[in-house]
Amino acid sequence: MSVGRIRPSVSALPAYRPGKAADQAEKEHNITDAIKLASNENPYPPAPAVIEAITAAASGVNRYPDHLAVELRSAIAKWVDVDSSHITVGAGSVGLLRQIAMIYIDPGDEVVFPWLSFEAYPIAVTTMGGVPVTVPLVDHSFDLDAVAAAITERTKMVMLATPNNPTGTALDTGTIRAFLDQVPKDVIVLIDEAYREFTDPALGDPVTDLLPHFRNVVVFRTFSKAYGLAGLRCGYAIADPEVIVDIDKALLPFTNNQLAQVAAMAAIESVSTIEPHIDQLVRERSRVVAALGNAGWDTPDAQANFVWLALGDDTSRVHLELEKSGVVTRPFAGEGLRVTIGTPTENDRFLASLGTAPGSA
């Protein structure tokens, strides 16, 4: 008999599984010098100005931070060229995901999203008693016509991760706009751009291309990936001011800690210092994709800081072989492996280890 009366919609829900830490793999397999390519983190440290800002702010953590992070909202607004009324911030984009689920989803409401995609989507929906409606990928990418066809009168929201996690494929704003023309205006469409900085600029910008025309669009972005602040949890949403007001209603008190706020502001001021690392990761991604292609792998168009290996039933075996060699990746059972782009040395090690996995190519 369980303790307490857990909600039926949550009782069978699996918990979110983060990527395994390198030291955990070392203990499990009795190895040394493991590398973690499992969580799409930036392998490079934050910009020096960011570290300086965190250090300077640390002595003040005995006081609560600004609950609404007003100064950070203003900095983001100036950065992306919108009024600050269009901005809110949260504990990473996944924290904002929980907030938006809380304000829009009632028990029985449907939320449509392509699948396979970000594992936090069904968790956020189901914990609110909502019904996830998944639409299969086609060639590792979204079939937006099928997504539109899945929308019913019970649909409250559509979630689109672009680039998609874990397949890395992305949508251009023209394609998204054609989709939005088919979506009822009272259905919120989340465009989750956690990996935006790694995409081809030719795909367009939802903030300038879509938000002025569709009040039901919400764009999520984060400082976790490209800006190396995964450990501080700071993401932001860009949307119609009325939507922002509603999202803020579910903002837990002081969610954005003081260190996260000053680090994010310093990151914005340090973009010119951070961009070379982003460019390096994009170049490394191209190199890894080319090496995989030369070895016989057929990978989808990679637009994030990771690559996708569609292994199907062979996923668990290849994942284990890589992990025993000290390369920790992120498996999706029966589907494939997601492998983060790391430093050149780390990427070389992954490629070498993959080549030694029996039958992997």
C-alpha positions as CSV (number, residue, x, y, z in Angstrom):
1,M,0.0,0.0,0.0
2,S,1.4,3.4,-1.0
3,V,1.8,6.3,1.4
4,G,-0.7,8.9,0.6
5,R,-3.2,9.0,-2.2
6,I,-1.2,9.9,-5.3
7,R,-3.2,11.3,-8.2
8,P,-4.1,8.5,-10.7
9,S,-2.7,10.5,-13.7
10,V,0.7,10.7,-12.0
11,S,1.0,7.2,-10.4
12,A,2.4,5.4,-13.4
13,L,4.4,8.4,-14.7
14,P,8.1,7.7,-15.0
15,A,10.4,10.3,-13.5
16,Y,12.6,12.4,-15.8
17,R,15.9,10.7,-16.4
18,P,18.9,13.1,-16.7
19,G,22.1,12.0,-18.6
20,K,24.4,9.9,-16.5
21,A,27.4,11.6,-14.9
22,A,30.9,10.6,-15.9
23,D,31.9,9.6,-12.4
24,Q,28.8,7.4,-12.0
25,A,29.9,5.5,-15.2
26,E,33.4,5.2,-13.8
27,K,32.1,3.5,-10.6
28,E,29.7,1.2,-12.5
29,H,32.2,-0.1,-15.0
30,N,35.4,0.3,-12.9
31,I,37.0,2.6,-15.4
32,T,38.8,6.0,-15.3
33,D,38.7,9.2,-17.4
34,A,35.1,8.8,-18.6
35,I,33.7,11.8,-20.5
36,K,30.1,12.9,-20.4
37,L,28.4,13.5,-23.8
38,A,24.9,12.8,-22.4
39,S,23.3,16.1,-21.5
40,N,24.0,18.6,-24.3
41,E,26.1,20.8,-22.0
42,N,28.6,23.3,-23.3
43,P,32.0,21.8,-22.6
44,Y,33.6,25.2,-22.2
45,P,33.3,27.3,-19.0
46,P,31.3,30.5,-18.9
47,A,32.9,33.8,-20.1
48,P,35.3,35.3,-17.6
49,A,32.9,38.3,-17.0
50,V,30.2,35.8,-16.1
51,I,32.4,34.1,-13.5
52,E,33.3,37.5,-12.1
53,A,29.7,38.5,-11.8
54,I,28.8,35.3,-10.0
55,T,31.7,35.7,-7.6
56,A,30.8,39.3,-6.8
57,A,27.2,38.4,-6.2
58,A,27.9,35.4,-4.0
59,S,28.3,37.4,-0.8
60,G,24.7,38.6,-1.1
61,V,22.9,35.3,-1.2
62,N,21.7,35.8,2.3
63,R,19.1,38.1,0.8
64,Y,16.2,37.0,-1.5
65,P,16.7,37.9,-5.2
66,D,14.4,40.0,-7.2
67,H,11.3,37.8,-7.6
68,L,10.5,39.1,-11.1
69,A,14.1,39.6,-12.2
70,V,13.1,43.0,-13.6
71,E,16.7,44.0,-14.6
72,L,17.3,40.7,-16.4
73,R,14.0,40.9,-18.2
74,S,15.0,44.4,-19.4
75,A,18.4,43.2,-20.6
76,I,16.8,40.3,-22.5
77,A,14.2,42.5,-24.0
78,K,16.9,44.9,-25.3
79,W,18.9,41.9,-26.6
80,V,16.1,40.4,-28.6
81,D,14.6,43.8,-29.5
82,V,11.2,43.6,-27.9
83,D,9.5,45.5,-25.1
84,S,10.2,44.1,-21.6
85,S,6.4,43.3,-21.3
86,H,7.0,40.5,-23.8
87,I,9.6,38.7,-21.5
88,T,9.5,36.5,-18.5
89,V,12.2,34.3,-17.0
90,G,12.1,30.9,-15.2
91,A,14.3,28.1,-13.9
92,G,15.5,27.1,-17.3
93,S,13.1,26.6,-20.1
94,V,11.9,23.4,-18.4
95,G,10.9,25.5,-15.4
96,L,8.9,27.7,-17.7
97,L,7.4,24.5,-19.3
98,R,6.0,23.6,-15.8
99,Q,4.6,27.1,-15.4
100,I,2.9,27.1,-18.8
101,A,1.4,23.7,-18.1
102,M,0.1,24.9,-14.8
103,I,-1.8,27.9,-16.2
104,Y,-3.3,26.3,-19.3
105,I,-3.9,22.6,-18.8
106,D,-7.0,21.3,-16.9
107,P,-7.6,17.6,-16.4
108,G,-8.7,16.0,-19.7
109,D,-7.2,18.8,-21.8
110,E,-5.2,17.6,-24.8
111,V,-1.7,18.7,-25.7
112,V,-0.3,17.8,-29.1
113,F,3.4,17.3,-29.8
114,P,5.5,15.3,-32.2
115,W,7.2,12.2,-30.8
116,L,10.0,11.3,-30.2
117,S,10.7,14.7,-28.6
118,F,11.7,16.3,-25.3
119,E,10.9,13.8,-22.5
120,A,9.7,16.6,-20.1
121,Y,6.7,17.3,-22.4
122,P,4.6,14.3,-21.4
123,I,5.6,14.7,-17.8
124,A,4.5,18.3,-17.7
125,V,1.2,17.5,-19.4
126,T,0.4,14.4,-17.3
127,T,1.2,15.9,-13.9
128,M,-1.6,18.4,-14.6
129,G,-4.0,15.7,-15.6
130,G,-3.8,16.5,-19.3
131,V,-3.7,14.1,-22.1
132,P,-0.6,13.9,-24.3
133,V,-1.4,13.4,-28.0
134,T,1.7,12.4,-29.8
135,V,2.3,12.5,-33.6
136,P,5.0,10.3,-35.0
137,L,8.1,11.8,-36.6
138,V,8.7,11.3,-40.3
139,D,12.4,10.8,-41.2
140,H,13.3,12.1,-37.7
141,S,11.5,15.4,-38.3
142,F,8.1,16.9,-37.6
143,D,5.0,16.3,-39.9
144,L,3.2,19.5,-39.2
145,D,0.2,18.6,-41.3
146,A,-0.3,15.6,-39.1
147,V,0.2,17.8,-36.0
148,A,-2.5,20.1,-37.3
149,A,-4.8,17.2,-38.0
150,A,-4.4,16.0,-34.5
151,I,-5.8,19.2,-33.0
152,T,-9.4,18.9,-31.7
153,E,-11.7,21.1,-29.7
154,R,-10.1,19.6,-26.6
155,T,-6.6,20.8,-27.5
156,K,-5.2,23.5,-25.3
157,M,-1.6,23.6,-26.5
158,V,0.9,22.4,-29.1
159,M,4.6,21.9,-28.2
160,L,7.3,22.1,-30.9
161,A,11.0,21.7,-30.0
162,T,13.0,23.1,-32.8
163,P,15.7,21.9,-33.0
164,N,14.1,18.8,-31.8
165,N,15.5,17.0,-28.8
166,P,16.8,14.3,-29.4
167,T,16.9,14.1,-33.2
168,G,18.4,17.5,-33.8
169,T,16.2,18.4,-36.8
170,A,14.7,22.0,-37.0
171,L,11.9,23.9,-38.6
172,D,12.1,27.1,-40.6
173,T,9.7,29.9,-39.7
174,G,8.0,29.8,-43.1
175,T,6.9,26.2,-42.4
176,I,5.8,27.1,-38.9
177,R,3.8,30.0,-40.2
178,A,1.9,27.8,-42.6
179,F,1.2,25.5,-39.7
180,L,0.0,28.4,-37.5
181,D,-2.5,29.4,-40.1
182,Q,-4.2,26.0,-39.4
183,V,-4.2,26.4,-35.6
184,P,-7.2,27.9,-33.7
185,K,-6.2,31.2,-32.2
186,D,-7.1,30.0,-28.6
187,V,-4.6,27.1,-28.8
188,I,-1.2,28.1,-27.4
189,V,1.7,27.0,-29.7
190,L,5.0,26.6,-27.8
191,I,8.1,27.0,-29.9
192,D,10.9,25.6,-27.7
193,E,14.3,26.9,-28.9
194,A,16.7,25.6,-26.3
195,Y,19.3,25.0,-29.0
196,R,18.6,28.1,-31.1
197,E,22.2,29.4,-31.1
198,F,23.4,26.3,-32.9
199,T,21.0,26.5,-35.8
200,D,21.4,27.8,-39.4
201,P,20.3,31.5,-39.3
202,A,18.6,30.9,-42.7
203,L,15.8,29.0,-40.7
204,G,14.5,32.4,-39.5
205,D,13.7,33.9,-36.1
206,P,10.2,33.2,-34.6
207,V,10.5,36.4,-32.5
208,T,10.5,38.6,-35.6
209,D,8.9,36.4,-38.1
210,L,6.0,34.9,-36.1
211,L,5.2,36.7,-32.8
212,P,4.0,40.0,-34.4
213,H,1.4,38.0,-36.3
214,F,0.3,35.2,-33.9
215,R,-0.6,36.2,-30.3
216,N,-0.9,32.5,-29.4
217,V,2.8,31.8,-30.0
218,V,5.2,31.5,-27.1
219,V,9.0,31.1,-27.7
220,F,11.2,29.5,-25.1
221,R,15.0,30.0,-25.0
222,T,17.7,29.3,-22.4
223,F,21.1,30.3,-21.1
224,S,21.8,26.6,-20.2
225,K,23.2,25.3,-23.5
226,A,25.1,27.8,-25.6
227,Y,26.0,30.2,-22.8
228,G,27.3,27.5,-20.4
229,L,24.9,28.2,-17.5
230,A,23.2,24.8,-17.2
231,G,24.1,24.6,-13.5
232,L,22.3,27.9,-12.7
233,R,19.0,27.3,-14.4
234,C,17.9,30.4,-16.2
235,G,15.6,30.4,-19.2
236,Y,13.2,32.9,-20.7
237,A,10.0,33.2,-22.6
238,I,9.0,35.7,-25.3
239,A,5.3,36.1,-25.9
240,D,2.3,38.5,-26.1
241,P,2.2,40.6,-22.9
242,E,-1.1,39.1,-21.8
243,V,0.4,35.6,-22.0
244,I,3.4,36.8,-20.0
245,V,1.2,38.0,-17.3
246,D,-0.5,34.6,-17.1
247,I,2.8,32.7,-17.1
248,D,4.0,34.9,-14.2
249,K,1.0,33.8,-12.1
250,A,2.6,30.4,-11.8
251,L,6.1,31.7,-11.0
252,L,7.2,30.2,-7.8
253,P,8.6,32.8,-5.3
254,F,12.2,33.7,-6.0
255,T,12.6,30.9,-8.6
256,N,15.4,32.8,-10.4
257,N,18.2,32.9,-7.8
258,Q,20.5,35.9,-7.6
259,L,23.5,34.2,-9.1
260,A,21.5,33.0,-12.1
261,Q,20.2,36.5,-12.7
262,V,23.6,38.3,-12.7
263,A,25.2,35.5,-14.7
264,A,22.6,35.7,-17.4
265,M,23.0,39.5,-17.6
266,A,26.8,39.1,-17.8
267,A,26.4,36.5,-20.5
268,I,24.3,38.9,-22.6
269,E,27.1,41.5,-22.2
270,S,29.7,38.9,-23.2
271,V,28.1,37.5,-26.3
272,S,31.2,38.4,-28.4
273,T,33.4,36.4,-26.0
274,I,31.0,33.4,-26.1
275,E,30.3,33.2,-29.8
276,P,33.7,31.8,-30.7
277,H,32.9,28.7,-28.6
278,I,29.5,28.4,-30.2
279,D,31.1,28.6,-33.6
280,Q,33.7,26.0,-32.6
281,L,30.9,23.6,-31.5
282,V,29.1,24.1,-34.8
283,R,32.3,23.3,-36.7
284,E,32.9,20.3,-34.5
285,R,29.4,19.1,-35.2
286,S,30.0,19.3,-38.9
287,R,33.2,17.4,-38.5
288,V,31.6,14.7,-36.4
289,V,28.7,14.3,-38.9
290,A,31.1,14.1,-41.8
291,A,33.1,11.4,-40.0
292,L,30.0,9.4,-39.2
293,G,28.9,9.7,-42.8
294,N,32.3,8.4,-44.0
295,A,31.9,5.4,-41.6
296,G,28.5,4.6,-43.1
297,W,26.1,6.3,-40.6
298,D,23.1,8.0,-42.0
299,T,22.4,10.9,-39.5
300,P,19.5,13.4,-39.7
301,D,20.2,17.1,-40.3
302,A,21.9,18.2,-37.1
303,Q,20.9,21.7,-36.0
304,A,21.7,21.5,-32.3
305,N,24.9,20.7,-30.3
306,F,24.4,17.0,-30.6
307,V,24.0,14.2,-33.2
308,W,21.4,11.5,-33.4
309,L,22.2,7.8,-34.1
310,A,19.0,5.9,-35.0
311,L,19.9,2.5,-33.7
312,G,16.5,1.0,-33.0
313,D,16.7,-2.3,-31.1
314,D,20.5,-2.0,-31.0
315,T,20.5,1.1,-28.9
316,S,21.1,-0.5,-25.5
317,R,24.0,-2.6,-26.7
318,V,25.9,0.2,-28.5
319,H,25.2,2.5,-25.6
320,L,26.7,0.0,-23.1
321,E,29.8,-0.6,-25.3
322,L,30.4,3.1,-25.5
323,E,29.9,3.6,-21.8
324,K,32.3,0.8,-21.0
325,S,34.9,2.6,-23.1
326,G,34.3,5.7,-21.0
327,V,32.0,7.6,-23.4
328,V,28.7,8.4,-21.7
329,T,25.9,9.1,-24.1
330,R,22.1,9.4,-23.8
331,P,20.1,6.3,-24.8
332,F,16.5,6.3,-25.9
333,A,15.4,2.7,-25.6
334,G,14.5,1.1,-28.9
335,E,15.1,4.4,-30.7
336,G,18.7,5.6,-30.7
337,L,21.5,7.5,-29.1
338,R,21.9,11.2,-28.6
339,V,25.5,12.3,-28.4
340,T,26.6,15.7,-27.3
341,I,29.2,17.6,-29.3
342,G,32.1,18.2,-26.9
343,T,35.7,19.4,-27.3
344,P,37.7,18.1,-30.3
345,T,39.5,15.6,-28.1
346,E,36.2,14.4,-26.6
347,N,34.6,14.1,-30.1
348,D,37.7,12.1,-31.4
349,R,37.3,9.8,-28.5
350,F,33.6,9.2,-29.2
351,L,34.3,8.5,-32.9
352,A,37.1,6.1,-32.0
353,S,35.0,4.3,-29.4
354,L,32.1,4.0,-31.8
355,G,34.3,2.4,-34.4
356,T,35.3,-0.3,-31.9
357,A,31.7,-1.1,-30.9
358,P,31.1,-4.5,-32.6
359,G,28.6,-4.1,-35.4
360,S,28.0,-0.5,-34.7
361,A,28.4,0.9,-38.2
